Amino acid sequence: MYVATLAWYPSYLTIKVATFDFSIPRIVILAIYLNLFFRSHSIKHFRFNCVDALAIAYFSGQLLAGAITTDFSKLLENRSGAAFDMLLPYFAVRAIITNKERYILLLKATIYIIAPIAIFCLYESLTGNNPVRFLQEYMAWGKVADFPIRLGLYRAWFISSHPIMLGLFFAILGSIWAGLLYQPKTNRFLCYVGIVLAGVGVFFSMSSGPALAALVATAIIACYQYREYWKLAAMSIILVCGIIEIGSNRHFYYYPTRFTFSEATAWYRGRLIDVVLFENGMSGHWLVGCGIETKAAEETAAMWAAKIGPRPTLDLVNHYLLILFKFGLVGLVSFLAMIATAAKKLAEAFSASLLDSDKWLIWCLSAGLIGQLAAYTSTSLHTGQTASLFFILLGLCSAMPLIIADGNSKLMRVATSGFHGVRRFSDES
């Protein structure tokens, strides 16, 4: 139910309750928690882990930093919405997806529910007609911008808040759907259809960030057979970056950002990093950031825009710098710690898995995560559908050791029962 509303309900339509905006997914997630606490037994078996603690620390750090920089009522309104969109879906996944059967069921269900959206995206991109455009008149925040045509195609965004968010949404799903390909009792044709439609959604968003996420994830998935050489690959990437730093007149991070539809936007992304990290862009705000809609934020944004040029206003096309801008190192360090710990959980699950099909499942989930993290160097993650899906992805990463342990225990029980059956037959003979 939550996945269906997340995918098909426009994120920009909300119901105002006092100063808070409630969308249908936010209402549904409350219903899920009521069910968890009062009807389901899943919550009784919940086991807190380090990723859970760091997810709470991430939001707590934002509140702590924001309390110093931002008006408290504004901070509470902003972060409560973020908690509904990100923290609650994360813990819902942790409480519900506790075994492999539920994980596989979730992936299959999302193909049926979400993949057809790509067909509407194709139609929108070719014709310029959004089937639900009339709903944009009721958008909770301002009016819709007209996105420029790229390569002769309109930028599709259907029910999302922005074409980039739509593309990132499909980039996540395409990667994790690929994990179903080698699972027993799985319709491979359905999986391939889902993956292709995810690619359609990414492409027709006509956005470089989602394209980068999909490219990185695809490259990692393609390297599955050569995974034992990952250390060599990591060292090669570091070596190439070092050579670029020494031999080029630009920093190495300018080159991945060139994967865009415009040379100007590629240059802008690299220049933004220069200004923030090496030209005192965060002077006086490193620890707790500039806050949300504060005078310090306005002044800092104007200063960054003036240094970068030629745009009159600042476009924070880097999610890591967006966190740093709003919440300083308090927010950024806790975010990176949460991501690193989730990645560690994936590594633990991969090492513990007994079946190659399970290793493939984990590998594809990891590829989706890494692809998103790469894309966040060239785009920022807004609250809403894609932010919710990203934290669902983190919840799955956090739960993966438990999912694999459950699968391993069932596999061992089957093997043991088979062994006892052979022994009984031998004794009777």
C-alpha positions in Angstrom: 0.0 0.0 0.0 2.7 2.5 1.0 4.8 1.7 -2.2 1.7 2.1 -4.4 0.9 5.6 -2.9 4.5 6.6 -3.0 4.8 5.8 -6.7 1.5 6.9 -8.0 0.4 9.8 -5.7 1.9 13.2 -6.7 4.3 14.3 -4.0 3.3 17.9 -4.5 -0.3 17.4 -3.4 -0.7 17.8 0.4 -3.3 18.5 3.0 -2.6 21.3 5.3 -3.0 20.5 9.0 -2.0 23.6 11.1 1.5 24.4 9.7 2.2 20.8 8.6 1.7 19.3 5.1 0.3 15.8 4.9 0.4 13.8 1.7 -1.3 10.4 1.2 2.1 8.5 1.7 2.6 10.3 5.0 -0.9 9.3 6.2 -0.4 5.7 5.0 2.9 5.4 6.9 1.1 6.3 10.1 -1.4 3.6 9.4 1.4 1.1 8.9 2.8 2.0 12.3 -0.5 1.6 13.9 -0.7 -1.8 12.4 2.8 -2.7 13.6 2.2 -1.6 17.1 -1.4 -2.9 17.7 -1.9 -5.8 15.2 1.3 -7.2 13.9 3.9 -9.3 15.8 6.8 -8.0 13.7 7.6 -5.2 16.1 8.2 -7.7 18.9 11.0 -9.3 17.0 12.7 -6.0 16.0 16.4 -5.9 16.9 18.1 -2.5 17.0 21.4 -2.3 15.1 24.1 0.3 14.5 22.6 1.6 11.2 19.3 2.3 13.1 21.3 4.2 15.7 23.1 6.3 13.1 19.8 7.0 11.2 18.4 8.5 14.5 21.8 10.3 15.1 21.6 11.8 11.6 18.2 13.4 12.3 19.1 14.3 15.8 22.2 16.0 14.5 20.1 18.0 12.1 17.8 19.1 15.0 20.8 20.0 17.1 22.5 22.0 14.4 19.2 23.6 13.3 18.4 24.6 16.9 21.5 26.8 16.9 20.9 28.4 13.5 17.1 28.3 12.7 13.9 29.5 14.2 12.6 26.4 16.2 9.1 26.4 14.7 10.4 26.5 11.2 12.9 23.8 12.0 10.3 21.6 13.6 8.0 22.0 10.6 10.8 21.2 8.1 12.4 18.3 9.9 9.1 16.7 10.9 8.2 16.4 7.2 11.6 14.9 6.5 11.1 12.4 9.3 7.8 11.3 7.8 9.4 11.0 4.3 12.7 9.3 5.4 13.0 8.1 8.9 9.6 6.4 9.3 9.8 4.5 6.0 13.3 3.3 7.0 12.1 1.8 10.3 9.0 0.4 8.7 11.3 -1.6 6.3 13.4 -2.7 9.2 10.4 -4.0 11.1 8.6 -5.7 8.2 11.3 -7.0 5.8 12.8 -9.6 8.2 13.3 -12.6 5.9 14.2 -13.4 2.3 10.6 -14.3 1.3 9.3 -10.8 2.2 12.2 -9.2 0.5 11.6 -11.1 -2.8 7.9 -10.4 -2.5 8.6 -6.7 -2.1 10.8 -6.6 -5.2 8.3 -8.5 -7.3 5.4 -6.3 -6.1 7.2 -3.1 -7.0 7.8 -4.3 -10.6 4.0 -4.8 -11.0 3.2 -1.5 -9.2 5.9 0.9 -10.4 7.3 -0.3 -13.8 4.2 0.8 -15.8 4.8 4.4 -14.8 7.7 4.4 -17.3 5.2 4.1 -20.1 3.6 7.4 -19.1 7.1 8.9 -18.9 7.7 7.8 -22.5 4.5 9.3 -23.6 5.2 12.6 -21.8 8.7 12.9 -23.2 7.6 12.3 -26.8 4.5 14.5 -26.8 5.1 17.0 -24.0 1.8 16.1 -22.5 1.7 15.1 -18.8 -1.4 13.1 -18.2 -1.8 14.5 -14.7 -0.6 18.1 -15.4 -4.0 19.5 -14.3 -3.1 18.4 -10.7 -0.1 20.7 -10.7 -2.5 23.7 -10.3 -2.9 22.4 -6.7 0.8 22.2 -6.0 1.6 22.9 -2.3 4.7 25.0 -3.1 4.7 27.5 -5.9 4.2 26.8 -9.5 5.8 24.3 -11.9 8.8 25.4 -13.9 8.9 24.7 -17.6 11.8 22.3 -18.2 13.8 22.9 -21.4 13.8 20.3 -24.2 16.9 18.2 -24.4 18.0 16.2 -27.5 14.6 17.0 -29.0 12.7 15.4 -26.1 10.7 16.8 -23.3 11.8 16.0 -19.8 9.4 13.6 -18.2 8.4 13.9 -14.5 4.8 12.6 -14.4 3.8 12.6 -10.7 7.2 13.4 -9.3 8.4 16.8 -8.1 11.2 17.1 -10.7 12.5 15.1 -13.7 15.8 14.4 -11.7 13.8 12.9 -8.9 11.9 10.7 -11.3 15.1 9.5 -12.9 16.8 8.7 -9.6 13.6 6.8 -8.5 13.9 4.5 -11.4 17.7 4.2 -11.1 17.3 2.7 -7.6 14.6 0.3 -8.7 16.3 -0.9 -11.9 19.3 -2.0 -9.8 17.5 -3.9 -7.1 15.1 -5.5 -9.7 18.2 -7.0 -11.4 18.8 -9.0 -8.2 15.8 -11.1 -9.0 17.2 -12.6 -12.2 18.8 -15.6 -10.6 16.3 -16.3 -7.8 14.5 -19.6 -8.0 10.8 -19.5 -8.9 11.2 -16.0 -10.5 9.8 -15.0 -13.9 12.9 -13.8 -15.7 10.9 -12.2 -18.5 9.1 -10.1 -15.9 12.4 -9.0 -14.4 13.8 -8.0 -17.8 10.7 -6.0 -18.6 11.0 -4.2 -15.2 14.7 -3.5 -15.8 14.0 -2.2 -19.3 11.1 0.0 -18.1 13.4 1.4 -15.3 15.9 2.3 -18.0 13.1 4.0 -19.9 12.2 6.0 -16.8 15.8 7.1 -16.3 16.5 8.0 -19.9 13.3 10.0 -20.5 13.8 12.1 -17.4 16.6 13.5 -19.6 18.7 14.3 -16.5 22.4 13.7 -16.0 22.3 12.7 -12.3 20.0 9.7 -12.8 22.0 8.8 -15.9 25.2 8.8 -13.8 23.5 6.7 -11.1 22.3 4.1 -13.7 25.7 4.0 -15.5 27.6 3.4 -12.2 25.2 0.8 -11.0 25.2 -1.0 -14.4 29.0 -1.0 -14.4 29.2 -2.5 -10.9 26.6 -5.2 -11.8 28.5 -6.1 -14.9 31.7 -6.6 -12.8 30.1 -9.2 -10.6 32.1 -12.1 -12.2 35.3 -10.1 -11.6 34.5 -9.1 -8.0 37.6 -10.7 -6.6 39.6 -7.8 -8.3 37.7 -5.1 -6.4 40.9 -4.0 -4.6 42.8 -3.6 -7.8 39.9 -1.6 -9.3 39.8 0.7 -6.2 43.5 1.3 -6.4 43.3 2.0 -10.2 40.6 4.6 -9.6 42.7 6.3 -6.9 45.8 6.2 -9.2 43.8 7.8 -12.0 42.5 10.5 -9.7 46.1 11.1 -8.5 47.4 11.4 -12.1 44.6 13.8 -13.0 45.5 16.0 -10.0 49.2 16.1 -11.0 48.8 16.4 -14.7 45.7 18.4 -15.2 44.9 22.0 -14.6 41.6 20.9 -12.9 40.8 18.8 -10.0 39.7 15.1 -10.6 36.1 15.8 -9.5 35.6 18.0 -12.5 35.7 15.0 -14.9 32.8 12.9 -13.5 30.6 16.0 -13.5 31.2 16.3 -17.2 28.7 13.5 -17.6 25.9 16.0 -18.2 23.8 17.4 -21.1 25.7 20.7 -21.0 29.3 21.7 -20.6 28.2 24.8 -18.6 26.4 22.7 -16.0 29.4 20.3 -15.8 31.7 23.2 -15.1 29.3 24.6 -12.5 29.3 21.4 -10.5 33.0 21.3 -10.2 33.3 25.0 -9.5 30.8 24.6 -6.7 33.0 22.1 -4.9 36.0 24.5 -5.3 34.2 27.4 -3.8 32.8 25.5 -0.8 35.9 23.5 0.1 38.9 25.6 -1.0 37.7 29.2 -1.1 36.4 29.6 2.4 32.8 29.0 1.3 31.8 27.6 4.8 33.8 30.1 6.8 32.2 30.6 10.2 29.6 27.9 9.5 31.6 24.6 9.3 30.2 23.1 12.5 26.4 23.6 12.3 25.9 25.1 8.9 23.8 28.1 7.8 20.4 26.7 8.8 17.1 26.7 6.9 15.8 29.9 5.4 18.0 32.1 7.6 19.9 35.3 6.9 23.2 33.5 7.1 21.9 31.0 4.5 20.9 33.9 2.2 24.2 35.6 2.6 26.3 32.4 2.1 24.3 31.4 -1.0 24.7 34.9 -2.5 28.5 34.7 -1.8 28.8 31.3 -3.4 26.8 32.4 -6.5 28.9 35.4 -6.9 32.1 33.4 -6.7 30.9 30.7 -9.1 29.1 32.8 -11.7 27.5 33.3 -14.2 24.2 32.3 -12.6 22.5 35.0 -10.5 21.3 32.5 -7.9 22.8 29.4 -6.3 21.9 25.9 -7.4 23.1 23.4 -4.9 23.6 20.5 -7.3 25.5 18.3 -4.8 23.6 16.5 -2.0 26.6 16.3 0.3 27.2 20.1 0.0 23.5 20.7 0.6 23.7 18.8 3.9 26.9 20.7 4.8 25.3 24.0 3.8 22.2 23.5 6.0 23.6 21.5 9.0 27.4 21.7 8.8 29.7 18.9 9.7 27.3 17.8 12.4 24.9 16.7 9.7 27.3 15.6 7.0 29.5 13.4 9.2 26.5 11.6 10.7 25.1 11.1 7.1 28.3 9.6 5.9 28.6 7.4 9.0 25.1 6.1 8.4 25.9 5.3 4.7 29.3 3.6 5.6 27.6 1.4 8.2 24.9 0.4 5.8 27.6 -0.6 3.3 29.3 -2.6 6.0 26.1 -4.5 6.6 26.0 -5.4 2.9 29.5 -6.6 3.1 28.7 -8.8 6.2 25.7 -10.3 4.4 27.7 -10.9 1.3 30.4 -12.8 3.2 27.7 -14.8 5.2 25.6 -15.9 2.2 25.8 -19.5 1.1 24.2 -19.3 -2.3 25.5 -17.5 -5.3 22.0 -16.3 -6.1 21.9 -14.5 -2.7 25.3 -13.0 -3.4 24.0 -11.7 -6.7 20.9 -10.3 -4.8 23.2 -8.4 -2.4 25.5 -7.2 -5.2 22.7 -5.6 -7.1 21.4 -3.9 -4.0 24.9 -2.6 -3.4 25.2 -1.4 -7.0 21.9 0.6 -6.5 23.3 2.3 -3.4 26.7 3.1 -4.9 25.0 4.5 -8.0 22.9 6.8 -5.9 25.9 8.0 -3.9 27.7 8.8 -7.1 24.8 10.7 -8.5 24.6 12.8 -5.3 27.8 14.5 -6.3 25.9 16.2 -9.2 22.4 16.5 -7.8 20.7 17.0 -4.5 18.0 14.8 -3.0 14.8 16.6 -2.2 12.3 15.3 0.3 9.4 13.3 -1.3 9.2 10.1 -3.3 12.9 9.6 -4.1 14.1 10.5 -0.7 11.6 8.0 0.8 12.8 5.3 -1.6 16.5 6.0 -0.8 15.8 5.5 2.9 13.9 2.3 2.1 17.0 1.3 0.2 19.1 2.0 3.3 16.6 0.0 5.4 17.0 -3.0 3.1 20.8 -2.7 3.4 20.5 -2.6 7.1 18.2 -5.7 7.2 20.3 -7.7 4.7 22.4 -9.7 7.2 19.1 -10.7 8.9 17.5 -11.6 5.6 20.5 -13.7 4.5 20.8 -15.4 8.0 17.1 -16.4 7.7 17.8 -17.9 4.2 20.9 -19.7 5.4 19.1 -21.3 8.3 16.3 -22.6 6.1 18.9 -23.9 3.6 20.7 -25.7 6.4 17.4 -27.2 7.7 16.6 -28.6 4.3 20.2 -30.0 4.0 20.0 -31.5 7.5 16.5 -33.1 6.9 17.9 -34.6 3.7 20.9 -36.0 5.5 18.7 -37.6 8.2 16.4 -39.1 5.5 19.4 -40.8 3.9 20.6 -42.1 7.2 17.2 -43.5 8.2 17.0 -45.3 4.8 20.5 -46.7 5.4 19.6 -47.9 8.9 16.4 -49.7 7.6 18.4 -51.4 4.9 
